[in-house]
Amino acid sequence: MSFKSLYSYSLFVLLTQSAFAAEELKNSKLVDATAFKLSDTKGIIHYVKGAYATGVPFSKEYDKNWIEKFQIVQVGGVNDADITPQVLRKKGVLKSKYHIGYDWMPAFYYYTSGVNRDFVQYLLAEKEQSTLNPEGPFVHCKHNGYAWCEDYYYNYFDKNTFNARVDNLVAHLKKKAYNGVFFDWASSKFLSEPENKMMYNFVKTHYPKQSYLEQVHKFYTALHKRGVFIVTNQAFRDNALLASVDYDMTESYITTVEKFQGSMQIDGKNVKETDITRYYPIYANSQTIDDSLSFLKLLDSYKKKYRKDGFKNFIYMNYLAPKYVVIASGQYKTVKPKNAIYYGYAMGKLTASIVYGEVQQNRVLERDEIYFYDLGKPLGNTYQPLNALHGYIRFFEKGFVLVSSAYKRRKFIKVFSDFIPKKEKIYDAYNNKWLLNSREGVVIELDFEKDVFTKKSLPLGRVFLY
């Protein structure tokens, strides 16, 4: 999701922040370091399959064993020529309950040079009826500098096009051995972008009494009736669409990446800039976790609203940079960004949502067993603000997650709640330590990391298991 889109959407979010309030309960207090106690014995950690992951099937970093650990995986595209059932089986994709392929919901590419699919040729032959921009302009291809394509937008108002699109997609999913689809550009909001005014006018002129949004809803419903599992990208922008899909994804609402300028050596290569993780991605001047939390609250209200229609959950996709470790002056090596992974995961779990983080610079570095911890079902109506510091906590049947704003110094806090079972030890997953629990609560240690380049303290997330 672009920052521009986030800014324009912010007013709407601010107006809906009162959808529900966090539970105000006494749950924590600051304590001295001497109160921090480790258990003399270890317990047993229980694992489950991860909820969602993505993979690039032909990259050198791909690991079938990693992909097989998840229930929903998005690997490859519905129309990728090199994707076959044999490839998906070899790559471990078919071991997952839902193996889904990427598709661009509103449009398709016509290759100006090269071979086009039979379905594309059929649509182009009928483009006056089958597309919303039969004569162009081809804004998406032009904007991205794609000289090889023209982007045409499906006319879902046309019955023949609608039915052909559904039939073709279902057939392609079956041919590739996918049982679901991930739809990009999943809402109708692209029509309101200034560069797409021509298509907006086309719809208003030719279908003045009909709604494009309603046609998209019918499209998803038709696929559902054919047994297609649907994950959408930001369908919540037209939140009524959530009633006709299984899961909806957001991008960069918790973390994203930005460029840090400077001459340095990264993993033995001389560079003039590198990616770093941005922990406050919502607005240009964001400096608090609460900006992200306002979006999480809104989406949680949507989840509850459309649960009766079959909508299951939101997936928070976080983009992460590696962590950089100094090995000499101006020289760094990249390692797993554990702080960013845990922060992103814990933030999403405050609303009991699904979370995944991609390190696109090196996909190996995103892999962490955090996705397989068994927290059990969420307890209480929602998360609680911490009394001890600026942060939040959410309790589950088998553990709890905690998020804290950035602090310059280490903190020790005692956490207590009727939700915490009276067990003698609790596992601190981040630090791989078993903590001594008591009737008065468990004391946890929060040690705040600093960004190696900006020197700024970073917020953190933690996971604790019973």
Secondary structure, DSSP 8 states (H G I E B T S, - for coil): --HHHHHHHHHHHHHTGGG--------EEE--GGG--B-SS-----B--EEEEEE-TTSTT--HHHHTTEEEEEEEETT-TT--HHHHHHTTGGGSSEEEEEEESSEEEEESSS---HHHHHHHHTHHHHBS-TT---HHHHHTT-TTEEEEEB-TTSHHHHHHHHHHHHHHHHHHT-SEEEEES-SSGGGGSGGGHHHHHHHHHH-TT--HHHHHHHHHHHHHHTT-EEEEESGGGGGGGGGG-SEEEEESSS-EEEEEEEEEEETTEEEEEEEEEES--SSTT--SHHHHHHHHHHHHHHHHHHGGGT--EEEEEEE---EEEEEETTEEEEE--HHHHHHHHHHHHTTT-EEEEE-TT-GGGG--GGGGB---SB-SSS-EE-SSSSEEEEEETTEEEEEE---SS-EEEEE--TTS---SEEEETTTTEEEEEETTEEEEEE---B-TTT--B--EEEEEE-
